[in-house]
Amino acid sequence: MPNAIQSNWLTSVRLQRIAQALRVLPSGSPGLPIDEAIRAVWANCGGPHDEVRLLLEVLVGIGLITLQDASARRNRAGDRIAKAIKNGDLRPLGMTFIRAACFHDQARILVECGSSDGDGNLVCPTRAARTGAPQLLGMLQWWEGVQILPSVVVPKHLLTELNTVWALLPPPTQVPAWALERKAVGDRAEMYSLQRERTKVIDPSKVHWVARDSDSLGWDIEDRSHEPRRCIEVKGRRDHEVLFFLSDNEWSKAREVGERYEIHFWGGIDLGRDPAVEYAELTAAGYPLVIQDPSAEIGNGTWEAAAVTWRVTRKGPISSGRGD
């Protein structure tokens, strides 16, 4: 999905227009020239003319249409979903949006502001859901079993989809290439640990990805399913060398929190792989490597740390002299 498109742009009206646009476009080559496709979609779907190109870009981003040789056409996945739409079933389109992480921010808010009932369904106060995830909530009503009042109830099978790596991993942001790669690796590692921890507890909404809200805590994930809560710092690398860096703040928090602090290390992250497939492969390979209470474990013979940088600051006011 285009980086400029935010989840709150995907209103119910626009989602309906996207569904209509998919049906308008032809299947197979040569497709429609872009300008002709825009005219055809606008004639059938209405709405602001200058939004039609964005609708097509969204369909490209979620993998349902192909732009090639200045022409637009449905691909095989688009054909399957267009057929479902024709039969009045919007759920395959909605699942495509979920699995493409188009609602990653709203999905996280919805999961974290609710709790699981005895059957594994998500129960959330309606006001909190409407405030934090309004567009996602509107789309979820395409499924039977989703309840809005007096509380929002999301069935277990949908909660599982909302809570997966591929639904919660945010799309890349516009940053320099070197920083983008490093951030993307870190995001994947954190998401994999979040997925792992949420599958281990009865109520996955109790495991929070706190680094998405603040990077100043000294850890990335909190497990609030019991007290005292666990604090998990996550590190990731593209190769399998077990090497990572801790900031002063992270090391300070590790010493302060003690045995409740953990480090998860994920190696072998390949940004070209599908996150869901990679997660399964890495966990099967024994990841993450976990350091429980690193302030006690590092230096015990298995793990070692070395100071590689020093931060120098001046104490007190700067005098008027040269100081030499």
N, C-alpha and C positions, 0 to 999 in steps of 0.2 A: 504494500500500500504506500502511496506517496508520503514522504515525511511530513509534508505540509498538512495532510489530513489528520485531524485529531478525532478521537472517539466521539467527542460531543458533536462533531459534524454529522455523524451517521444517525440522523434522526429517523423516526419511523417513516416519514414521507420520503426521505432520500433513499432509504433501504427499499421501499416499494418501487421507486423509480429505477434503482439499480437492477432489481429483479425484472422489471419490464424491459430495460435496455438489453439485458442478456438475451431475452427472447427475440428481440428485434434483429440482432446481429445474425448473419448467416453462419452456417457451419461449413468448415472446409475451405480450401483455396478456390478462388483467389481472395475471397472476402470483399468487403466494401472499402473503397477509398475513404480515408479519414474524414474528409469534408462531407462526403455523402453519408457516412455512418453517423456523423453528428446531426445532420439534417433529419435522418430517419429516426434516430432516437428522440430528438426533440419533438418531432411531429407525433410520435406515439406516446411519449411520456410527459410532455409538458414541462413546466417549471422554468426557471431562469435559463436562457440559452447559454450564458457563459459558464454554467455548471456542467453542461453535458460532457465536455472534455474531461472534467474531473471524475465524472461517473465512469467513463471509459478507463481512466487511469486506475481507479479503484479496482475495476474488474481485472485489469492487467496485474495489479499488485497482488490480488488474491488467487491468481493463477487460473482464471476462467476464460479469458480471451487472449488472443495473440495479436500483436502488432508486427506486421512484416511487410516490407516493400510498400510502406505508406498505406497499408490496408489493415482493416480490423476484421477478425473472424473468431467465432467460438472454437475452442479446442475440445478435446474429448471430455475433460472434466466439466467444461461449460455446457456441453450437450447433455450430459447426465443431469445436471442441476436444472437446466432449462426445461427438460422434460418433467421434472418434479414440480417446477413452478407452474407449468401448463396444467398439471393435475391438481393444482391448488395447495401443494405442499411446499412451504417455504423453509422447512427445517433443514434440508441439506445446504441451502444457501447460508442460513444462520450458523450452522456448524462450520462451514468454510470460513466465515468471519472469525469465529472463536478460535479455530485452529491456526489461523493466520496471525493471531495475536492483535487483531484490530481493536479489541477491547481489553488489552492487557491491564491498563490502569484501573478501569472500572471493575474488572473481574477481581483484582486484588482487593479493592475496597469492599466489594460485596462479600467476599469470603471472610475478610478480617473483621467486618462489623457484625457478623452473624455467628451462629454456633450450630453444631450438628445435633439433631434429635436422635432418639433411640434407633431409628431406622436408617440413619446416615444421610438424611435430607438436611439441607441448609435452611435454617430459620433465622430471619433477620428482621429487625424493626422496619416497618414500611417507610417511615420518615427517613431513616438513615439510608436505606436503599435508594429511594427516590432522589435524595440529595447527592449521594456519592456515585451512583451508577444509573442515571435515568435512561440513557439511550440503550444500554445493555438490558436493563429491566424491560423496556418496551419490546426488544427483540425476543427475549426469553418467553414472552407470552405467545409466541408461535407454537410452543410446546404445551400439550395437555399435561396437567399435573402441576404446572407453575401457578402458584397462588399469590395474590397481591395483598389482599385484606383478610383478616385484620393484621396479619403479618405476612411478610414475603416468605414463601416456601419454594425452594428449588429442589426438585427430585434428585436423588443420589446420583443417577447416571449423568445428569447435567452438571452437578457439582464436580464430579470426577473430571469432566472435560474442562471446566473452568479452572481447575486446580492443577492442570498439567503443565509441564515445561513449555510446550509449544504455545499454550494459551496465555501464559504469563510473561514470556520473554519479550521485552520491548523491542521494537524495530530499531535499527541503527540511527544514531543522531548525527547531525552535521558537525563533525569535528575533524581536525587534521587526520590524515590517513594513519600515521603511526599511533596516535592516541585512540583513534577509532578501533583499531585492531586490539590494542591492550584492553580498552574498556569492554569490547565485545567478549573477549576471553573471560574477563572478570565477571561480567553479567551472566555468562553461561555457567560458570563455576558456582556462583551464588544461587542461581536458579536450580541447579542440580541438587545442591544441598537442601534448598527449600523443599524441593520435590521429595527428597529422601526422608526428611524429617516429618513432613506432613503425612507420608504413608505409614509412619510408625506410631501415630497417635490416634485416639478415637475421634477427637474433634480437630480437624486440620486447621480450623480458623484460629486456633490458639498458637499457631506457629507464624510469626510475623517477619516479613522481609523489611526490617527497620532501616537498612541502608538505602532503600528507595526514598525514604523521607529525610534522612540525615546521615551524613558520612562522618559525623563528629563523635559518635558514641564509642568507637573503638572495637565494634563488632558489627556483623552484617545481619544476623538472624537471631531472633529470640524465640525460645520455646517456652511459652507461658502455660503449657498444659499441666504444670505442677509447680509448686514453690519449694525452694527458691528456683527461679527461672534460669534456664541455661542460656549462655551467650556464645554464639558461634561466629568466628571470623573465618572467611573463606578465601582461599588462594587458588589460582589456576595458571596453568602454563600450556603452551602448544606442544612442547616436547614432553618427554617422560623424566627429565632430570628433576629430582626432588630438591628444588631450590626456590625460595621465595623470600620476600622482604617484609619485615614488620616495622611499622612506624613507631615513633616514640610513644604516641598515644595508645596504640594497640598493645605495646609491651607493658606500659603502665597499667592499662586496664586488666591485662592478663594477670599481673601480680596482685592487683586489687581484688579481682573476682575469684582468683584461685581455682579450685576444682570445678567451679561452674563454668569456666571458660574453656572453649575448645577451638582448635584450628582444624579445618578441613582442607586438604590439598587434593586438587584434581589435576592430573597430568594428561597429556595426549589430546587436548581439545583441538578439534579441527573445525574451523568456522564454515567449511564447505559442506559439512555433514548435517543431515537433518537432526535437530536437537533431541527429538524423541528416540531416534535410533541410537544416537551417540550416548545418550544417558543410559540406555539399557546395556550397551557394549562396555562402557566405562565401569558401571557397577559390577558387571560380570567379571571384569578384569581386576576387581578388588578396590576400586576407588569408591569413596575418598579415603586417603590416608588420614587418620585422625590422631591428633595430639591432644590428649586430655590433660588439663592443667599444665600448659606449656611452661609456666614459670618454674615448675618443679621438674618437668620432664626434660627440657632442653639443657644439655650439659651432662646428662646422666650416662652418656656412652652411646646412645642411639641417635640422638639429635645434638647438633652443635650450632652455635651462633657466633658470628663475628661482627664487630662494629665496622661498618664501611663508610659511614659519614658522620660528621660532627656539625652541630648547629652552634654557631658562635653569636652571642649577643652581648651588649654592653650593659652593665648594671649602673644605675644612677644617672644623673644628668651629664650632658656633654660639656666639658669645660671649654673655656675660650682659648686655652693653650693648644699647641700642636700635638702634645702627648708623646713626643719622641725623647 
